[in-house]
Structures are given as structure tokens and as C-alpha cells.
Amino acid sequence: MSEHLDTARAAEFEQIWMEVLGVDAVDRDDDFFDLGGHSLSALRLSTLVRQELGLAVELNHVLENPRFGDLLAVAAKAGPQRVAEGGRA
């Protein structure tokens, strides 16, 4: 996958981020934890990104890349989530 998500997918990623944090807007430099995020909300974010966007973003990605722009770049590089045997991701 490219280093950038298409505009629609990036907008969906932003919507998920705002939903999880309960904020109305985010900037590339906004920090997940400074906006009120914590480990459980980071887990929720990674789960929603995997479920709704099909991107292989894991909890450790959120914890290690808490800035919105950095995690967006990670999501673009992570690419599609692979489905494990038995049909579960």
C-alpha cells in the first residue's frame, strides 16, 4: 500500500479517531493521549480501524505513534488486515 490513504479512507480514519476521543476535530499534530485517550481507548481505536477500514493497525501502533498524522502514516503503510485461518482477523 502507498504511504498515503485515499481521501475517503483518511476521512473515515479521522472520523473514527474523533469518535473514540469524543472531539469535534483533529489536527495532524494532535496527540491521542493529550486529547484524553488512554490504553482502553487506544485498543478501541485500533479495533475500529481494523473492523471498519480493514487496515492492520494494532494497539502497539497507537501506543508508539500517538500523533494523528503519524498514526495515519502507519495505517497507510500497514495495509489491509489479513484474515487468519478460520475466518477471524
KEKE-344812 format. One record per residue: residue in one letter; z, y, x of N, C-alpha, C in turn. Coordinates in steps of 0.02 Angstrom, whole numbers, padded with zeros to 5 digits, always signed. Atoms other than C-alpha are relative to their C-alpha. Example, Ala and Ser with C-alpha at 12.3 -4.5 7.8 and 13.67 -1.06 7.14 Angstrom:
A+00000-00059+00045+00390-00225+00615+00000+00060+00045
S-00003-00059-00042+00357-00053+00684+00037+00055-00039
! end
This chain:
M+00000-00059+00043+00000+00000+00000+00000+00062+00045
S+00003-00061-00040-00030+00177+00059+00070+00030+00007
E-00065-00033-00011+00109+00292+00118+00017+00047-00057
H-00013-00045+00057+00095+00390-00046-00013-00038-00064
L+00011+00028+00065+00113+00336-00225-00048+00045-00038
D+00043-00042+00041-00016+00394-00350+00045+00047-00041
T-00038-00052+00034+00038+00546-00450+00039-00027-00059
A-00035+00026+00059+00082+00450-00608+00060-00043+00020
R-00055+00043-00021+00187+00322-00517+00056+00041+00032
A-00050-00043-00031+00275+00457-00415+00040+00037-00054
A-00035-00033+00056+00316+00548-00578+00048-00048-00035
E-00045+00050+00030+00388+00388-00651+00061-00013+00045
F-00054+00008-00048+00491+00364-00492+00050+00057-00007
E-00043-00059+00007+00558+00541-00512+00039-00004-00066
Q-00035+00006+00064+00600+00509-00696+00057-00050+00004
I-00053+00050-00008+00699+00353-00651+00058+00030+00040
W-00051-00032-00042+00793+00449-00515+00042+00048-00043
M-00036-00049+00041+00837+00589-00639+00041-00035-00054
E-00037+00037+00052+00888+00464-00774+00064-00030+00028
V-00058+00032-00030+01005+00370-00658+00054+00051+00018
L-00048-00051-00021+01086+00529-00594+00021+00048-00056
G-00015-00046+00054+01085+00623-00759-00014+00072+00017
V+00020-00068-00018+00997+00775-00686-00067+00017-00031
D+00062-00022+00032+00852+00879-00753-00058+00007+00049
A+00053-00009-00050+00756+00898-00589+00025-00024+00067
V-00016+00018-00069+00749+00836-00411-00051+00031+00046
D+00043-00027-00052+00677+00906-00252-00005-00052+00055
R+00010+00049-00054+00610+00809-00102+00061-00006+00045
D-00058+00001-00045+00766+00857-00003+00066-00016-00034
D-00063+00016+00036+00894+00813-00138+00026-00067+00023
D-00035+00060-00022+01020+00683-00082+00031-00035-00061
F-00024+00040+00056+01061+00544-00204+00075+00005-00009
F-00073-00001+00003+01246+00546-00162+00027+00070-00012
D-00021-00069+00013+01261+00736-00161-00009+00018-00074
L+00012-00013+00071+01193+00734-00340+00045-00043-00045
G-00047+00039+00040+01333+00617-00395-00012-00075+00001
G+00014+00071-00004+01258+00448-00352+00055-00037+00038
H-00048+00043-00035+01368+00304-00293-00032-00069+00005
S+00029+00065-00014+01343+00122-00246-00027-00035-00063
L+00023+00032+00061+01329+00060-00426-00062+00033-00029
S+00059-00034+00024+01205+00194-00475-00059-00012+00047
A+00054+00017-00048+01106+00155-00316-00028-00069-00017
L+00023+00066+00022+01098-00026-00374-00042+00006-00063
R+00038-00010+00062+01040+00031-00545-00068+00030+00015
L+00064-00031-00019+00906+00142-00466-00047-00051+00029
S+00045+00049-00031+00837+00002-00358-00023-00052-00051
T+00019+00048+00052+00838-00118-00506-00053+00028-00046
L+00048-00031+00045+00747+00003-00620-00068+00011+00034
V+00063-00010-00036+00616+00043-00487-00037-00066+00005
R+00032+00065-00003+00584-00143-00466-00026-00021-00068
Q+00019+00023+00067+00580-00179-00653-00055+00042-00031
E+00046-00044+00036+00485-00027-00716-00063+00017+00040
L+00058-00018-00041+00370+00011-00569-00027-00058+00040
G+00022+00058-00037+00359-00160-00489-00002+00011+00075
L-00002-00015-00072+00399-00088-00317+00060-00034+00032
A-00052+00038-00034+00502-00187-00192+00051+00046+00035
V-00052-00044-00025+00640-00057-00172+00067-00035-00011
E-00063+00036+00003+00806-00139-00132+00058+00049+00007
L-00060-00041-00005+00984-00072-00134+00006+00031+00069
N-00007-00027-00067+00986-00054+00055-00049+00057+00014
H+00047-00055-00009+00832+00058+00045+00030+00065-00027
V-00031-00059+00029+00927+00178-00068+00057+00025+00044
L-00057-00019-00041+01083+00175+00039-00021+00030+00067
E+00023-00024-00065+00985+00204+00200-00047+00060-00004
N+00047-00055+00010+00865+00334+00127+00019+00039-00063
P-00025-00032+00060+00966+00439+00005-00037+00063-00023
R+00039-00059+00020+00849+00590+00006-00060-00022-00042
F+00053+00018+00047+00723+00587-00136-00067-00011+00035
G+00064+00006-00034+00571+00616-00026-00003-00060+00046
D-00002+00058-00045+00625+00484+00099-00005-00066-00039
L+00002+00062+00039+00654+00352-00034-00068-00008-00034
L+00067+00003+00028+00488+00396-00117-00049-00028+00051
A+00043+00026-00053+00402+00363+00050+00013-00075+00012
V-00018+00071-00008+00496+00198+00067-00030-00040-00057
A+00028+00035+00058+00442+00148-00109-00075-00010+00008
A+00072+00005-00010+00261+00184-00065-00017-00053+00052
K+00012+00049-00053+00272+00079+00093+00022-00070-00020
A-00026+00066+00019+00371-00061+00010-00051-00040-00038
G+00052+00034+00037+00227-00102-00104+00028-00040-00058
P-00021+00038+00059+00232-00220-00250+00053-00052+00014
Q-00053+00051-00004+00379-00332-00281-00033-00068-00007
R+00026+00068+00006+00342-00515-00254+00044-00040-00046
V-00036+00042+00047+00391-00638-00386+00018-00066+00035
A-00025+00061-00032+00497-00782-00322-00020-00061-00041
E+00013+00061+00036+00469-00963-00370+00043-00003-00062
G-00037+00004+00063+00522-00997-00547-00012+00061-00043
G+00017-00059+00040+00451-00830-00606+00049+00056+00000
R-00049-00054-00002+00601-00724-00562-00011+00041+00063
A+00010-00045-00057+00590-00574-00449+00064+00005+00040
! end
